[in-house]
Amino acid sequence: MTARVIDGRALSELVRQNLRSRVRTIRDAGASVRLDAVLVDSGDNGARVYAENQARTAEDLGIEYRLHELPRGSDQASIRAAVEALNSDEDVRAIMLHMPLPEGVDAYAVQRRIAPEKDAEGVNPANIGNVVYGRSSLAPCTALAVVRMIEHTEVELRGKRVIVVGASNVVGKPIAVLLMRRDATVVSCNKFTWGLEDLCRTGDVVVAAAGVPGLLTADMVKPGAVVIDVGVNRVEGPDGKRMTVGDVVYEKVARVAGWISPVPGGVGPMTVAMLYSNVVEAAEASLRRENPPPDRAGAAGPFVEGSKGPS
């Protein structure tokens, strides 16, 4: 058996096509779609490169991108003030906070200040909590990406057993909850779980999100299972150079699984796509609030409750 590859780049382009159409619809209604990102100089050039890539993606989608830069040495109070200023700006629809933050700054304390309805990354604890109740579509982007990739395989999740290895607050736990809401039987575990090998073999779907390179091996996978690799680990390759690998031993697991996502080129591109899906969703929700459906029969506004959610 050779697994079918869940190509995150190709799938993300399908999402982007849908987003371009939705952005045009919002603009035709006289509204804007914009992402306001806060970047604090922490000496990490990777964050700046990521911001530049975000700006290019936004331009491709027809989304405005504004980067609000804070100097190195900014303390928690000044970062929080920047976020709260964006919260109070009526022209701001979606906000994200680039990581890492300077040493000593509590990321959780700042993220919880982002207005839930403007939380593009779905990291405000209120949004994560509302995922449980199905009251927020602004879920963490990686969790949305994983669910969308599983749905792409057309596996019937209802009643299926899903093993999620990794229980972080913004990845593993939200993934488990979103899959529970699709009536899957979800087992949440971690790299320390006793009998992990046997447990994984029972999974119709296995999501590896523990941040441990090579954690999921071929003998841990049921033949034909869907395997989603969320891990992003930097390791030394055979040639001595640094390389990026996932949590799955890809080549060997691909001989057993029915579907598998690669690293890189799997969850990563889809996470970016779902970030912008959240941005568009936030803009649509704002437009619905500004143009509520009429109480009586008549012409409705451009968006009504029950309109299309994240793609």
Secondary structure, 3 states (H helix, E strand, C coil): CCCEECCHHHHHHHHHHHHHHHHHHHHHCCCCCEEEEEEECCCCHHHHHHHHHHHHHHHHHCCEEEEEEECCCCCHHHHHHHHHHHHHCCCCCEEEECCCCCCCCCHHHHHCCCCHHHECCCCCHHHHHHHHHCCCCCCCHHHHHHHHHHHHCCCCCCCCEEEEECCCCCCHHHHHHHHHCCCCEEEEECCCCCCHHHHHCCCCEEEECCCCCCCECHHHCCCCCEEEECCCEEEECCCCCEEEECCECHHHHCCCCCEECCCCCCHHHHHHHHHHHHHHHHHHHHHHHHCCCCCCCCCCCCCCCCCCCCC
